[in-house]
Amino acid sequence: MRTSYPKEKIKILLLEGVHPASLRLLKDNGYANIETVTGALTEAELVRKVKDVHLLGIRSKTQLTAPVVEAAEKLIAVGAFCIGTNQIDMAACTKNGIAVFNSPFSNTRSVAELVIAHCINLMRRVVEKSNAAHNRVWDKSSEGCYEVRGKTLGIVGYGHIGSQVSVLAETLGMHVAFYDIEPKLSLGNARPVRSLDELLKQSDIVTLHVPETAATKDLMNAQRLAKLKRGACLINYSRGNVVDLNALRKCIAKGNIAGAAVDVFPVEPKTNRDAFETPLQGLSNVILTPHIGGSTVEAQENIGLDVTGKIIQYLETGSSTGSLSVPALSLPVQHDTHRLLHIHANRPGVLGEINSKLSKLKVNILGQYLQTNTEIGYVVTDCDRKTSGKALEELQKVKHTIRVRNLY
């Protein structure tokens, strides 16, 4: 689609080795002014780089802070090519009318498969025996090694990943119990339990799939870890601050917990060259992975296509479906019209003032769409082709305006 602002002038900056599928999709749709950077940038580096950038693509290591957002005078949208958005100052993006898109579900299968693999590896003490073999020790013993069939897997957080883990676990003959703060429909023979403590007491393996919130910080603290069945295993593929790692180390060292698999940490290196430290290092039946739950070729390609597709839709039609900052609007394409986009602080009377100014210009409105969140409102107005060029200028004068764009 031909938009009012030429595609070749839209400057795009992609950081942290965003998947090539994203680059191909952008180029296939006419966006050629693209700069790619393999790693993350510091705040100071970003402040210098983003001044003229219209689209910014990042992954989990880039910190998009308020100073960066304020420096990005032309920034229209941010693509978070990952699941979480904790690295983004969402309040600053919302305040400035910058649409933020992520891909919350594209790596679901990748994470779920690895969790199931760890269930087997922990119960069979595979890493411990593998390390022994690497050190020329032949540890052929069945002591402490169990099948997962017939064991109970406790899932904390029964969302997209938790429920997918549930389905895969049942195919291995595991019993599945889950706990979630919201009522969730059970898949297969999985059964909900009333409390987290109840889940911990009955599970042979507990796997965590919860978001990072104030309520989940140190969710698995010393008191909760003590409620796990003796000999149980713990898997954390959610967020780094969900588990008290020092308390977990003590439980494993004492033999209360048989093993753990951890992929996320409270503090993670910014690059592969930086040193990594955790209290769990040196423990025998503990699997430590560098935040690779969703790091498969398939997942990264899916994320790249998903996020890029949302950004292109926003640029070319104004549709903000999937945005975490700009209110979500799914818009039909109206041919032979002008489409005006108006983002404003969510205050009473803004829509009335918009329509009053358009009325004074004798603009014929063919369609209008409004969506708000607690902070901002998003109005999309389709006008006939005879609309005066002054319409955009007048909309910029509307009180509480954040940004205005003549889309096509």
N, C-alpha and C positions, 0 to 999 in steps of 0.2 A: 504494500500500500504506500502511496506517495503522501508524505506528511509535510506540514508547512515548514518544518525545519529539516533541511537536507540531511539524509542519513550519513553522508560522507563527512559532515561536519561534527557529528556526535562523537566525542572523544571517550574512549573506553579504556579503563585500566583494570587488568586482571592479575591478581596476586596469588602466590602460593601454589603455582602449578595447577591452576584450574584445568579440568580435563579437556583435551583437544576437541571433544564433541561439542563443547560450548563454543569454542572458537569457530568451528565449521558452521554451526547453526547461525551464528551472528553474520559471518561472511556470506552465507547462502541467502541471507535476508537483506544484504546490501550494506552491512556495517563493516567498514574497512579500516577506520581510524582506531586501531586497537594496539595497545602496548601490553605485553605480558612480562611478568616478573616471577621467577621460580620460587622465591621465598617470601617471608613476611617482611614488612617495613616497620621501623620504629615510629613513634608518634611524630617526632620531628621530621623524619623523612616523608611521612604521609602528608603532613601539613604543607610541605613544599610541593608535593606531587599533585595534590588534588584540586588545586585552584581552578583549573580549566576543565576538569573531568566531569562528564555528564553521567557516566555509569561506572560504578566501582564493583568489582567482583573480588570477594575474599573467601578464606576458609576459616578455620578455628583459631589460628594463631595471631592473626592481625587484630589489634585492638582499635576499634573505631570509636574513639573518644569524642567528647563534646568539642574540644579544640579543633580536632580534625574536621568534624561536621561543620563547624562555624567557618573554617577556612575554605570549605568546598562550596564556593559561591554558585556554581552552575550544576551541582549534583542533583540529578532527578531521581535516581534509584540506586539501591545497593542490592547486589546479589550475594547472599550468604550461601556458598556452595558447600553446605554441611547441614547438620540437623539442628543444633542449638544456635542461639543468638546471644549468649551471655557476653560475648566479646564486643557487642555493639551497644552503644549508648542509645537505647531505643527512645528515651524521652527527648534527646536532642534531635534525632531524626524526625520524630513526630512533630515536634515544635517547628521544624524547618520544612515540613511538608515533603520529606524525602521518603519514597516508598521502599520498604525493606522486604525482600522475598527470600525465603529459605526453602528447603526441601525436607520436610519432617519425616517422610515415609519411604524415601527411595532406597535407603540402605537397610530396611527392615529385615529382609531375608539374609543379608550378609551377617548381620549381628546375631540373628537367631541361630544360624548354622554354627557359628563359632561358639556360642554358649552351649549348644548341645555337644559339640566336640569336647569342650572343657568338662562337661558333666562326666563323660566317659574317661577322659584323661585323669581327672582328679580321683575318681573312684578306683581306677586301676593303678594309680601312682606312676603314671607313664613318665612324667618329667623326671621324677626322682630316679627311676631305673635307667632312663636314657642318660642322665648325667653320670651315673655310675659306670655305664658302659663306655662312655667317652673317656672316663678315667681308668679304663682297663679293669673294671670290677664287674664280675658276672653275678648279678643279683637275681637269680631265678628262684623267686619265692612267691607264693600266693598269699602270704600273710598281709592282712590289711587291704587286700584287693577284692573288689566286689563288682558284680554285674549291676547295671543301672535298671535292668528289668525288675519290676516289682518294687522299686524304691519310690519314695515320695519326693517330687520336686515342688518346692514352694516358690511361687512367683510373687514378688512384691511389685505391684504396678502392672495391671492387666490391660495395657494399651496396645498399640499396633505391634510393638516388638514382643511384649510379654505374652500376648495371645498367640503370636506366631511360634514362639518357643513352646507354648503349651501344646499346639498341634503336633509339632515335631517330636516332642517328648512322648506323647501318647503312642506314636508309631513305634517307639522303642519299648513299649510295654510299661512305661512309668505311670505311676499315679500322680495326678496333678492337682494341687491346691493353690489357690491364689487369694491375695488380699489387695484391695484397692479402696481408696477413700470414697470413690463413687460407685454406685451400682453398675455392674458390667454383665453383659450376657455371656454365659459360659459357652465355650466351644468344646465339642466332643463330650467327654466325661469329666472335664475339669470341674472342680467344686469350689465355691467361694467359702472363706472362713470369716468369722466375725471380727477378729482382731489380729494385729501383727504378732503379738505374743503367742497367740494360739498357733499361728502358722509356723513360727520358729520352733516350737516345741515338738511338732510332728514331722518336720521335713528332714530328709536325709541330705538334700542339697537345697540351698536357698539362692535364688538369683534375683538381682535388683534391677528394676527398670522403671525408675521414677525420675521426674524432672528436678532441676536444682531450684529449690525454693527455701524460704526460711524454715518451713516445716520439715524439710528433708535433710537439713544440715545435721551431720552426725546422727542420722537416723539409726545407724548401727553403732551405738556407743558401747561402752563396757558393760552396762546393765543389760542391753539387748543381746549382745553377743553371748553373755552368760546364759541366756535362755535357749540358745541353740542346743539341739540334741548332742550329746557327747559323740564325737566322731563324725559330725556333719561337716559339709563343705560349703563355702560361701563364694559366690561369683558376683562381681560388680562390674557391669558394663553400662552404668547409667551416668553418674557424675562423680567427680573426684572427692567432693566434700561430704558425700553421703555416708562414708564409713570412717570411723576413727581408726586410722592405720596403726597407731601405737598400741591401742587396745587390742586390735586384731592380732598383732604380732605376739602379744603376751598370751593370748588364748591358744594360738598355734604352738608356741614354744612349750606351753604346759601340756599340750596334747588334748585339750578340750575340743578344739576344732582340728579336723584331720588335714585340711588343705584349703587353698583359696586360689581363685583366678581373678586378677585385677587388671583392668585395661585403662582406667581413668584415675587421675591423681590430683590432689589439691593444687600442686604446683608442677607444671610440665615444662620441659625445655622448649624454647622457641624454635630451635633448629636442631637438626640431627648431629650437629657438631658440639652442642652444649652437653655438659655432664648431667646425669640423671641420678637422683638419690631418693630412696624411699625406705621407711623402716622395715619393709617386707623383704628386702634383699638378704640373701644368704639362707633363707628358710627352704627346707628340702622339697616339700610338696606344695610349692606355691608357684603359680604361673603368672609372670609379669609380662604384659605386652604394651607397646608404646601407642596407646590410643588408636588401635587398628580395627576396632569392631566393624566399622563400615568401609574399611580400606580394601575393597576388591575392585577389580577393573569394571565389573558389572555395576556395582553401586555408584562408583564415581562417574561413570558414563550416564547412568540414570539421573543422578543429581545434576550433572551438567546440563542435560537436556531439559529437565524439569524447571530449574531456576531460570535458564536462558529463555525458555518458552514463555514463562510468566513475564519476564522483563520486556520481551518483544511485544507481547500483547499490551502491556502498559504503555509502551512507547507509541504503538501504532493505532490502538483503539481506545486507550484510556482505561481499559479494564484493569481493576486493581485486585482481582481475585487472588487470594493467597498472600496479600500484603499484610505485614504485621504492624504497620504504622499508619499508612493511609487507609481510611475506611474502604472495605471491600465492595466494589461494584462490578457486576458482570454485565457488559454492555454489548448490544447488537451494533453492527456496523451500519450506519445510515449513509446511503449513497446520495450524491448531489446535495450535500449539506455542508455547513461549517460546524465543527465541533469545538466548543470552548470548554476548557477545564479550569476550575476555580477551587483552590484549597484555602481554607480560612480557619481562624480560631472558632471553636464551637461556641458561638454567642447568638442570642436571640436577634432576629431581624435581618440577618445577612442575606438569606434567600430573597426576602422582600426587597431589599436594596438592589440586589442583582437584577431582579426582574423589572424594578422601577427604572433603572438606568437603560436596560435594553428596550423597554417600552418607549422611553423618550426618543430613542434612536429609530423607532418604528421597526424594530427587529421582530420578525415572525418566528416564534419558537415552535419547532416541530416535535421536539421531545426534550424532556428534562429529567435528570436523575439526581437524587440526593442520598447520601449516606453519611452518618456521623459516628464518631466514637466519643469518649469522654473529653478529648482534647481538641480535635479538629473536625471540620466538615469537608466533604468533597462533593462538589456540584458539577455535573456534566450537562451542558446545554447544546442541543442540536438546533441550528438556525438555518434559514433558507440561504441560498447561494448569494442573494442580493444584500446580505448583511454588510453594513458599513464597516470599514476597517477601523473605525473609532471604537467599536465594541470592546476590543481587547484593552484599549487605553482606558475606557470608562470602568471596566471591571477591575482594573488595577487600583482604582480610586476607592473601591468599596472598603468600608471600615472593617478591620480585622483580617484583611487579605494577607495570606502568606505567600502564595505564588499563583500566577495565571499562565495558561499556555493555550495557544491556538493550535489545535492538533492537526486539523486538515480542513 
